[in-house]
Amino acid sequence: MTERAHLAVVGAGPAGLAGALAAAARGVRVTLVDAAEQAGGQFYRQPARALGARRAEALHHQWHTWERLRDGLDRHIAAGRITHRTGHHVWCVQRESGSFAVHALRGCAQEEGVTVRADAVLLATGGYECVLPFPGWTLPGVVTAGGAQAMLKGGLVLPGRTVVVAGTGPLLLPVATGLAAAGARVAALVESAGPRALLRRAPALAAEPGKLAEGAWYAGQLLRHRVRTLSRHTVVEAHGTERLEAVTVAALGRDERIRPGSARRIPCDTLAVGQGMLAHTDLAETLGCTLTGENVRVDDEQRTDVPGVWAAGETTGIGGAALALAEGHIAGRSIAARLHGTAPDPRSWASAARARTRLRRFFAALETVYAPPAGWADRITDDTVVCRCEEVTAGQVRTAADALGAGDLRTVKLLTRAGMGWCQGRMCAPAVAGLTGCPLEPGRRPFARPVPLGVLAALPED
């Protein structure tokens, strides 16, 4: 008897779950590999089981969609069609003769190497937050917006009692409303974009009335919890000695520069800040997949240009959970057909394809609205730490470009060590690019995360 075709799905967020379920339902054996202890990703992040949460649904919207995904996963696991490997941190996907080896580190210590071999791979690695530095951003109490949300959803804890949520992008709305509903006092929601920018994109945004209704619901929640919204404002500085005590925010003029005399100081113990999302592309880059800008390039079937490799969700472009679900579903159906040796019928995923087209258009419009304000780099003082891992300041980065002639991020890294730390530039690269004028190009890395030498030594020589 011939063993069934085997698919490895990296990431158990919306895209990975949708892809795994679609492929498993069509006779493909699936191994779902994820770093978290429970499926769901950031969007459907679940409280740790030991916490015994009784109403986890209160922390989420689209809960019924999550229940459908969760129940489907449980059924396929019970039937032996899906193997769910939790706590597996994938550091490399390697092409072998006619198959792939997915290398991961198992457990919290990440010291034990594990390899999953498969006939095809679906990369559903999601995205990560972009946070641009400002004076005081390294103070305890300053967290990313997504980090604050993860603490609430996964740990059932508030990052602080008095919170300012700031930056730009749709993520700020669920973070602010979620923290307020959980009992935090949200002193202000500080958004650098303004209503006029949204109005200019009204035709494109109106094509997704469900998303507009969702935004209106969040606006109602902000009013209900008396959260002050400061549009066309930005954080100038965070203040404190041992930890955060207050933030200074200021209004932006039409030229997106700080309006003189508009600064105000807001007392708080927590600042949740973020300037949008970036796609996780490390594994795709290692495999040789082509990128379009900062995202993995895929065709109408969600195939990359590397045979046997599909990608779906935020790794192909930031677009939210609904888009990730559509792309994952299309990828799973395509993979099942291709592994069975038949050409897939696009009519079988026509509904998902229509949703994908609409949502991509919607989020392309949003991307132009929620962009960091011009001139943000000019407001960073020379003594502000930019690369937190290596403690490289903005002044050192500017010197590398202005006095030493660095014209790309790699040269800046060699001259200053910015980007050589544990995060490998994921946190500081956008800031370094903005400070120097260098293009923000993804860095080719052989490994997606640090790997113990013992794990590397234990691998076969080939």
C-alpha positions as CSV (number, residue, x, y, z in Angstrom):
1,M,0.0,0.0,0.0
2,T,1.4,3.4,-1.0
3,E,1.6,6.0,1.8
4,R,-0.6,9.0,1.4
5,A,0.9,12.2,0.2
6,H,2.3,14.3,3.1
7,L,1.9,18.0,3.6
8,A,3.8,20.0,6.3
9,V,2.0,23.2,7.3
10,V,4.2,25.7,9.2
11,G,2.0,27.9,11.4
12,A,-1.4,27.2,13.0
13,G,-3.0,30.6,12.6
14,P,-6.0,31.2,10.4
15,A,-4.2,30.6,7.1
16,G,-2.4,27.4,8.3
17,L,-5.6,26.0,9.9
18,A,-7.6,26.6,6.8
19,G,-5.0,25.1,4.6
20,A,-4.5,22.0,6.8
21,L,-8.3,21.4,7.0
22,A,-8.8,21.8,3.3
23,A,-6.0,19.4,2.4
24,A,-6.8,16.8,5.1
25,A,-10.5,16.7,3.9
26,R,-9.2,15.7,0.5
27,G,-7.1,12.8,1.5
28,V,-3.7,14.4,2.3
29,R,-1.8,13.5,5.4
30,V,-0.9,16.7,7.2
31,T,1.6,17.6,9.9
32,L,0.8,21.0,11.4
33,V,3.9,22.5,13.0
34,D,3.5,25.5,15.3
35,A,5.5,27.3,17.9
36,A,2.6,27.9,20.2
37,E,1.1,25.3,22.6
38,Q,-2.4,25.8,21.1
39,A,-3.6,26.5,17.6
40,G,-5.1,29.8,16.7
41,G,-2.1,32.1,16.0
42,Q,-2.2,35.7,17.3
43,F,-5.7,36.4,16.0
44,Y,-7.3,33.4,17.7
45,R,-4.8,33.2,20.6
46,Q,-6.2,31.2,23.5
47,P,-5.6,31.4,27.2
48,A,-3.3,28.8,28.6
49,R,-5.4,25.8,29.6
50,A,-4.1,25.9,33.2
51,L,-5.8,29.3,33.7
52,G,-9.2,27.7,33.3
53,A,-10.8,30.6,31.5
54,R,-14.6,30.2,31.5
55,R,-15.4,32.9,28.9
56,A,-12.5,33.0,26.5
57,E,-15.0,34.1,23.8
58,A,-15.2,37.5,25.5
59,L,-11.7,38.3,24.3
60,H,-12.5,37.6,20.6
61,H,-14.8,38.5,17.8
62,Q,-15.5,36.0,15.0
63,W,-15.6,33.4,17.7
64,H,-17.9,31.1,15.7
65,T,-15.3,31.0,12.9
66,W,-12.7,29.9,15.5
67,E,-15.1,27.2,16.9
68,R,-15.5,25.8,13.3
69,L,-11.7,25.7,12.8
70,R,-11.1,24.2,16.2
71,D,-13.7,21.5,15.9
72,G,-12.5,20.6,12.4
73,L,-8.9,20.3,13.6
74,D,-10.0,18.1,16.5
75,R,-12.0,15.8,14.1
76,H,-9.0,15.4,11.7
77,I,-6.6,14.7,14.6
78,A,-8.9,12.1,16.0
79,A,-9.2,10.5,12.5
80,G,-5.4,10.4,12.1
81,R,-5.5,12.8,9.1
82,I,-3.7,15.7,10.9
83,T,-0.7,15.5,13.3
84,H,-0.5,18.7,15.4
85,R,3.0,19.3,16.7
86,T,2.9,22.1,19.2
87,G,5.9,23.9,20.7
88,H,7.9,23.4,17.6
89,H,9.9,26.4,16.5
90,V,10.8,26.0,12.8
91,W,14.3,27.4,12.0
92,C,14.8,26.1,8.4
93,V,12.9,24.3,5.6
94,Q,15.3,22.5,3.3
95,R,14.7,21.1,-0.2
96,E,15.8,17.5,-0.6
97,S,15.5,15.2,-3.6
98,G,11.8,15.3,-4.3
99,S,10.8,16.3,-0.8
100,F,11.3,18.8,2.0
101,A,12.8,18.7,5.5
102,V,11.2,21.0,8.0
103,H,13.7,21.5,10.9
104,A,12.4,22.7,14.2
105,L,13.4,23.1,17.8
106,R,11.1,21.5,20.3
107,G,10.0,22.8,23.7
108,C,10.5,26.0,25.7
109,A,14.3,25.6,25.9
110,Q,14.5,25.1,22.1
111,E,17.5,22.8,22.5
112,E,16.1,19.6,21.0
113,G,16.1,19.3,17.2
114,V,13.2,17.7,15.3
115,T,12.8,17.1,11.5
116,V,9.6,16.6,9.7
117,R,9.8,15.3,6.1
118,A,7.0,16.1,3.6
119,D,6.2,16.1,-0.1
120,A,5.0,19.7,0.0
121,V,5.1,22.7,2.3
122,L,2.6,25.4,3.1
123,L,4.2,28.4,4.7
124,A,1.7,30.2,6.9
125,T,4.1,32.0,9.2
126,G,2.1,35.2,9.6
127,G,3.5,38.6,10.4
128,Y,5.1,40.7,13.1
129,E,4.8,44.2,14.4
130,C,6.7,47.2,13.1
131,V,7.6,49.6,16.0
132,L,9.5,52.8,15.1
133,P,11.7,54.2,17.9
134,F,11.3,57.4,19.8
135,P,12.9,58.9,22.9
136,G,12.0,56.7,25.9
137,W,10.7,53.7,24.0
138,T,13.0,51.3,25.9
139,L,11.4,52.1,29.3
140,P,9.7,49.3,31.1
141,G,6.0,49.7,30.5
142,V,6.3,50.4,26.8
143,V,5.1,47.3,24.9
144,T,3.9,46.6,21.4
145,A,0.2,46.8,20.7
146,G,0.2,43.1,19.7
147,G,2.2,42.3,22.8
148,A,-0.4,43.9,25.0
149,Q,-3.1,42.0,23.2
150,A,-1.2,38.7,23.6
151,M,-0.9,39.3,27.3
152,L,-4.6,39.8,27.6
153,K,-5.7,36.9,25.3
154,G,-3.0,34.4,26.3
155,G,-2.3,35.2,29.9
156,L,-5.6,36.9,31.0
157,V,-3.5,39.8,32.4
158,L,-3.5,43.5,31.8
159,P,-0.1,45.1,30.8
160,G,-1.0,48.0,33.2
161,R,-3.8,49.9,34.8
162,T,-3.6,53.2,32.8
163,V,-2.8,52.6,29.1
164,V,-2.2,54.8,26.1
165,V,-2.6,52.9,22.8
166,A,-0.7,54.7,20.0
167,G,0.7,54.4,16.5
168,T,-1.2,53.6,13.4
169,G,-3.2,50.8,11.8
170,P,-6.4,48.8,12.3
171,L,-4.8,46.7,15.1
172,L,-5.0,49.7,17.5
173,L,-8.9,49.4,17.6
174,P,-9.2,45.9,19.0
175,V,-6.3,46.5,21.4
176,A,-7.8,49.6,22.9
177,T,-11.3,48.2,23.1
178,G,-10.1,44.8,24.5
179,L,-8.0,46.5,27.2
180,A,-10.9,48.8,28.2
181,A,-13.4,46.0,28.3
182,A,-11.0,44.0,30.5
183,G,-10.8,46.8,33.1
184,A,-7.9,48.9,32.1
185,R,-8.3,52.7,31.9
186,V,-7.4,53.6,28.3
187,A,-6.3,57.2,28.7
188,A,-6.1,57.8,24.9
189,L,-6.1,56.1,21.5
190,V,-3.4,58.1,19.6
191,E,-3.7,57.5,15.8
192,S,-1.4,59.3,13.3
193,A,-3.9,58.8,10.4
194,G,-6.9,61.0,10.1
195,P,-10.5,60.8,8.8
196,R,-9.7,62.7,5.6
197,A,-7.3,59.9,4.5
198,L,-10.1,57.4,5.0
199,L,-12.6,59.5,3.0
200,R,-10.2,59.7,0.1
201,R,-10.3,55.9,-0.1
202,A,-14.0,55.6,0.5
203,P,-14.9,53.9,-2.8
204,A,-12.4,51.1,-2.2
205,L,-13.3,50.7,1.4
206,A,-17.0,50.7,0.7
207,A,-16.6,47.5,-1.2
208,E,-16.3,45.7,2.1
209,P,-19.3,46.8,4.2
210,G,-18.6,44.1,6.7
211,K,-15.3,45.6,7.5
212,L,-16.8,49.1,7.8
213,A,-19.5,47.7,10.2
214,E,-16.7,46.2,12.2
215,G,-14.9,49.5,12.4
216,A,-18.2,51.2,13.5
217,W,-18.6,48.6,16.2
218,Y,-15.2,49.4,17.6
219,A,-15.9,53.1,17.5
220,G,-19.0,52.4,19.5
221,Q,-17.0,50.5,22.1
222,L,-14.5,53.3,22.4
223,L,-17.4,55.7,23.2
224,R,-18.9,53.3,25.6
225,H,-15.7,53.0,27.5
226,R,-15.0,56.7,27.2
227,V,-11.7,56.3,25.4
228,R,-10.5,59.6,24.1
229,T,-9.4,59.3,20.5
230,L,-6.7,61.7,19.2
231,S,-6.5,61.3,15.4
232,R,-3.7,63.0,13.5
233,H,-1.5,62.8,16.6
234,T,1.7,60.9,17.4
235,V,3.8,60.0,20.4
236,V,6.8,62.3,20.7
237,E,8.4,60.9,23.9
238,A,7.9,58.5,26.8
239,H,8.9,59.7,30.3
240,G,9.9,57.9,33.4
241,T,12.9,56.9,35.6
242,E,12.5,53.3,36.7
243,R,9.5,52.7,34.4
244,L,7.0,54.5,32.3
245,E,5.2,57.4,34.0
246,A,3.8,59.5,31.1
247,V,3.9,60.1,27.4
248,T,4.0,63.3,25.4
249,V,1.8,63.3,22.3
250,A,1.5,66.1,19.7
251,A,-0.8,66.9,16.7
252,L,0.4,66.5,13.1
253,G,-0.1,69.2,10.5
254,R,-1.0,68.8,6.9
255,D,2.7,68.2,6.1
256,E,2.6,65.4,8.7
257,R,5.1,67.3,10.9
258,I,4.6,68.2,14.5
259,R,2.3,71.2,15.0
260,P,4.1,73.8,17.2
261,G,2.5,74.2,20.6
262,S,0.3,71.1,20.3
263,A,2.3,68.8,22.7
264,R,0.4,67.4,25.7
265,R,1.6,65.1,28.4
266,I,-0.6,62.1,29.4
267,P,0.1,60.2,32.6
268,C,0.1,56.4,32.2
269,D,1.9,53.3,33.3
270,T,1.7,51.5,30.0
271,L,2.1,52.5,26.3
272,A,1.0,50.0,23.7
273,V,2.4,51.1,20.4
274,G,2.7,49.9,16.9
275,Q,3.0,51.1,13.3
276,G,1.5,48.3,11.3
277,M,2.8,44.8,10.4
278,L,5.5,43.2,8.3
279,A,5.4,39.7,6.8
280,H,7.5,36.8,8.1
281,T,9.4,35.7,5.1
282,D,12.6,34.1,6.6
283,L,11.7,30.5,5.7
284,A,10.5,31.5,2.2
285,E,13.7,33.4,1.5
286,T,15.9,30.4,2.6
287,L,14.0,28.2,0.2
288,G,14.6,30.7,-2.6
289,C,11.0,32.0,-3.0
290,T,10.7,35.3,-4.9
291,L,9.5,38.3,-2.9
292,T,7.4,41.2,-4.2
293,G,8.5,44.1,-2.1
294,E,8.4,42.7,1.5
295,N,5.9,39.8,0.8
296,V,6.2,36.3,-0.7
297,R,5.0,36.3,-4.3
298,V,2.3,33.7,-5.1
299,D,0.1,32.8,-8.1
300,D,-3.7,32.3,-8.1
301,E,-3.3,28.9,-6.4
302,Q,-1.1,30.4,-3.6
303,R,2.0,28.7,-5.1
304,T,5.4,30.2,-4.8
305,D,7.9,29.9,-7.6
306,V,9.6,27.1,-5.8
307,P,7.9,23.8,-6.8
308,G,6.2,22.1,-3.9
309,V,6.0,25.3,-1.8
310,W,2.8,27.2,-1.2
311,A,2.3,30.3,1.0
312,A,-0.8,31.9,2.5
313,G,-1.8,34.6,5.0
314,E,0.2,37.5,6.2
315,T,3.4,36.1,4.7
316,T,2.0,37.0,1.3
317,G,0.8,40.5,2.4
318,I,-0.8,41.9,5.6
319,G,-4.5,41.5,5.3
320,G,-6.2,40.2,8.4
321,A,-7.8,36.9,9.4
322,A,-10.5,36.8,6.8
323,L,-8.1,37.1,3.9
324,A,-5.7,34.6,5.6
325,L,-8.6,32.1,5.8
326,A,-9.5,32.5,2.1
327,E,-5.9,32.1,1.0
328,G,-5.3,29.1,3.2
329,H,-8.4,27.4,1.9
330,I,-7.3,27.9,-1.7
331,A,-3.8,26.7,-0.9
332,G,-5.1,23.5,0.8
333,R,-7.3,22.6,-2.1
334,S,-4.6,23.3,-4.7
335,I,-2.1,21.2,-2.7
336,A,-4.4,18.3,-2.4
337,A,-5.0,18.2,-6.1
338,R,-1.4,18.6,-7.1
339,L,-0.2,15.9,-4.7
340,H,-2.8,13.6,-6.1
341,G,-1.4,14.3,-9.6
342,T,-4.4,16.2,-11.0
343,A,-4.8,19.8,-12.1
344,P,-7.0,21.7,-9.5
345,D,-10.3,23.2,-10.6
346,P,-10.4,26.9,-9.7
347,R,-14.2,26.7,-9.7
348,S,-14.0,24.7,-6.5
349,W,-12.6,27.7,-4.6
350,A,-14.4,30.5,-6.6
351,S,-16.0,31.9,-3.5
352,A,-12.7,32.1,-1.6
353,A,-11.1,33.6,-4.6
354,R,-13.7,36.4,-4.8
355,A,-13.2,37.1,-1.1
356,R,-9.4,37.2,-1.6
357,T,-9.7,39.7,-4.5
358,R,-12.0,42.0,-2.5
359,L,-10.0,41.8,0.7
360,R,-6.7,42.4,-1.1
361,R,-8.1,45.5,-2.7
362,F,-9.5,46.7,0.7
363,F,-6.2,46.3,2.6
364,A,-4.2,47.8,-0.3
365,A,-6.4,50.9,0.3
366,L,-5.9,50.8,4.0
367,E,-2.1,50.5,3.6
368,T,-2.0,53.9,2.0
369,V,-4.1,55.4,4.9
370,Y,-2.2,53.9,7.8
371,A,1.4,54.8,7.0
372,P,3.8,56.2,9.5
373,P,3.9,60.0,9.3
374,A,6.6,61.7,7.2
375,G,9.4,63.1,9.3
376,W,9.2,60.6,12.1
377,A,13.0,59.8,11.7
378,D,13.9,63.5,12.1
379,R,12.3,63.4,15.6
380,I,14.6,60.7,16.9
381,T,17.4,62.2,19.0
382,D,20.9,60.9,18.4
383,D,21.0,59.3,21.9
384,T,17.9,57.2,21.3
385,V,18.6,53.5,21.2
386,V,17.5,52.1,17.8
387,C,18.9,48.5,17.9
388,R,17.9,47.3,21.4
389,C,19.8,44.0,21.1
390,E,23.2,45.7,20.4
391,E,22.4,49.0,22.0
392,V,23.2,51.0,18.9
393,T,21.9,54.6,18.9
394,A,20.4,56.7,16.2
395,G,23.5,58.9,16.2
396,Q,25.7,55.9,15.4
397,V,23.4,54.8,12.6
398,R,23.4,58.3,11.1
399,T,27.2,58.4,11.3
400,A,27.5,55.2,9.4
401,A,25.4,56.6,6.5
402,D,26.5,60.3,6.5
403,A,30.2,60.1,7.5
404,L,31.1,56.5,6.5
405,G,29.0,56.2,3.3
406,A,26.9,53.2,4.1
407,G,24.3,52.8,1.4
408,D,22.5,49.6,2.4
409,L,21.3,47.9,5.6
410,R,24.0,45.3,5.4
411,T,26.8,47.9,5.4
412,V,25.2,49.8,8.3
413,K,25.0,46.5,10.2
414,L,28.7,45.8,9.6
415,L,29.7,49.3,10.7
416,T,27.4,49.6,13.8
417,R,26.2,46.0,14.7
418,A,22.6,47.2,14.3
419,G,20.7,44.1,13.4
420,M,23.3,41.6,14.7
421,G,21.4,40.7,17.9
422,W,18.9,38.0,18.8
423,C,16.1,39.4,16.6
424,Q,18.4,39.7,13.6
425,G,17.2,43.1,12.7
426,R,13.5,42.3,12.7
427,M,12.8,45.1,15.2
428,C,15.3,47.7,14.1
429,A,15.6,47.3,10.3
430,P,12.6,49.6,9.5
431,A,14.1,52.3,11.8
432,V,17.6,51.9,10.4
433,A,16.2,52.2,6.9
434,G,14.2,55.3,7.8
435,L,17.2,57.0,9.5
436,T,19.7,56.3,6.6
437,G,17.4,56.4,3.6
438,C,18.5,52.8,2.7
439,P,15.9,50.6,1.1
440,L,14.2,48.1,3.5
441,E,15.2,44.9,1.8
442,P,14.7,41.5,3.5
443,G,17.9,40.0,4.8
444,R,18.8,36.5,3.5
445,R,19.4,34.4,6.6
446,P,20.2,30.7,6.5
447,F,18.3,30.2,9.8
448,A,15.0,31.8,10.9
449,R,16.0,31.7,14.5
450,P,19.2,31.0,16.6
451,V,20.0,27.2,16.7
452,P,22.2,25.4,19.2
453,L,25.4,24.1,17.7
454,G,24.6,20.6,19.1
455,V,21.4,20.5,17.0
456,L,23.4,21.4,13.9
457,A,26.0,18.9,14.7
458,A,23.4,16.1,15.0
459,L,22.1,16.6,11.5
460,P,23.1,14.2,8.7
461,E,26.1,15.4,6.7
462,D,24.1,15.8,3.6
